[in-house]
């Protein structure tokens, strides 16, 4: 999954237990555990906002994007353009990828629904 939920790290850094975070946000302990264990299918903007308010942090302290593959990390231009010398040096002599070879997965964050 390209989006990592770092709620546990942020919560522990701020000195909160799971029980305290659940109590202050109004979410159940089971929902907090599900999110922290990576078993939640999604997190709503409302939930993210509650976590940020209670933990006094930014969404980026809780969520982190992880690229699916090497090309995502170096932000290559579309396969139809020629790579720069720097991109060739980083990628080596591997063949260019077509735009159909890239797959994108994301965690859905829906402000209209509760924590799943």
Backbone torsions as a table, in degrees:
resi	resn	phi	psi	omega
1	UNK	NA	128.9	-175.7
2	UNK	-76.6	-11.2	177.0
3	UNK	-112.1	118.3	179.8
4	UNK	-96.4	130.5	177.0
5	UNK	-95.2	116.0	-176.2
6	UNK	-105.1	36.1	-177.1
7	UNK	-59.9	-43.7	-177.9
8	UNK	-60.2	-47.4	-179.8
9	UNK	-60.0	-45.5	-178.7
10	UNK	-65.8	-44.5	179.5
11	UNK	-59.2	-47.0	-179.0
12	UNK	-66.4	-38.9	177.9
13	UNK	-60.6	-36.5	-179.6
14	UNK	-84.6	-3.3	175.1
15	UNK	81.6	24.9	179.3
16	UNK	-101.5	143.1	170.1
17	UNK	-85.3	166.3	175.5
18	UNK	-61.5	-40.3	179.6
19	UNK	-61.7	-43.7	-179.8
20	UNK	-65.6	-42.0	178.4
21	UNK	-64.3	-41.3	178.3
22	UNK	-62.2	-46.5	-179.2
23	UNK	-61.3	-44.9	-176.0
24	UNK	-75.0	-27.8	-179.2
25	UNK	-93.3	-19.1	-176.9
26	UNK	86.3	3.9	176.3
27	UNK	-91.9	153.0	-179.4
28	UNK	-71.8	156.2	175.4
29	UNK	-57.9	-38.7	-179.6
30	UNK	-62.6	-38.9	177.5
31	UNK	-66.6	-41.5	177.9
32	UNK	-60.9	-46.1	-180.0
33	UNK	-62.9	-42.1	-180.0
34	UNK	-61.3	-43.5	178.9
35	UNK	-64.8	-47.6	-176.8
36	UNK	-66.5	-28.0	179.7
37	UNK	-89.2	2.0	178.2
38	UNK	74.7	20.8	-179.3
39	UNK	-97.7	-3.6	178.5
40	UNK	-81.0	134.0	179.6
41	UNK	-73.5	-27.9	-178.9
42	UNK	-159.5	165.8	173.6
43	UNK	-131.6	131.5	-179.7
44	UNK	-79.6	161.5	173.2
45	UNK	-62.5	-35.1	178.4
46	UNK	-60.9	-46.8	179.4
47	UNK	-63.3	-45.6	179.3
48	UNK	-59.1	-41.7	178.2
49	UNK	-63.1	-42.5	177.9
50	UNK	-62.8	-45.5	179.0
51	UNK	-59.9	-45.5	-179.3
52	UNK	-63.6	-39.8	179.5
53	UNK	-63.6	-49.4	-177.6
54	UNK	-67.9	-42.5	-177.1
55	UNK	-85.7	-3.3	-179.0
56	UNK	50.4	59.0	-178.2
57	UNK	-140.0	-179.8	177.2
58	UNK	-103.7	156.2	177.7
59	UNK	-53.0	-34.6	178.9
60	UNK	-66.0	-16.4	174.8
61	UNK	-78.5	-18.4	-177.8
62	UNK	-105.8	-32.8	-177.7
63	UNK	-114.3	141.3	176.9
64	UNK	-138.3	130.8	177.8
65	UNK	-83.6	131.7	176.0
66	UNK	-117.2	121.9	-179.9
67	UNK	-64.3	146.2	179.2
68	UNK	-71.9	-36.4	-177.1
69	UNK	-146.9	175.5	-175.2
70	UNK	-59.9	-40.9	-178.8
71	UNK	-61.3	-34.9	177.8
72	UNK	-63.1	-33.7	-177.1
73	UNK	-67.2	-31.3	-176.5
74	UNK	-106.6	6.4	174.3
75	UNK	52.7	58.3	-179.9
76	UNK	-67.7	147.2	174.9
77	UNK	-69.3	169.3	178.3
78	UNK	-53.8	152.7	-174.4
79	UNK	-62.6	-16.2	-178.8
80	UNK	-76.5	-18.4	179.1
81	UNK	-96.2	156.4	-179.9
82	UNK	-77.0	136.2	178.2
83	UNK	-71.5	150.7	176.8
84	UNK	-74.4	169.1	178.0
85	UNK	-61.6	-37.2	179.4
86	UNK	-63.6	-43.4	179.6
87	UNK	-64.9	-38.6	178.2
88	UNK	-64.5	-40.7	-179.9
89	UNK	-65.1	-38.5	-179.6
90	UNK	-72.2	-44.5	-176.6
91	UNK	-80.7	-23.5	-173.0
92	UNK	81.4	-154.2	-177.6
93	UNK	-96.3	22.2	-179.6
94	UNK	-67.2	148.2	-179.7
95	UNK	-65.7	155.1	178.1
96	UNK	-67.3	148.9	174.9
97	UNK	-93.1	146.1	173.2
98	UNK	-87.2	161.7	-178.2
99	UNK	-65.5	-17.2	178.8
100	UNK	-81.9	-10.3	-179.6
101	UNK	-88.4	-10.7	179.9
102	UNK	-87.2	137.3	174.5
103	UNK	-121.5	139.3	178.4
104	UNK	-121.8	129.1	174.7
105	UNK	-121.5	148.4	178.8
106	UNK	-145.8	157.6	172.7
107	UNK	-88.7	130.2	-178.1
108	UNK	-81.7	128.2	176.0
109	UNK	-116.5	114.0	-174.4
110	UNK	-119.9	115.7	-179.1
111	UNK	-70.8	-9.2	-176.5
112	UNK	-98.8	-4.2	-176.3
113	UNK	-126.5	161.6	178.3
114	UNK	-78.4	177.6	178.4
115	UNK	-64.2	131.0	-179.8
116	UNK	-91.4	NA	NA
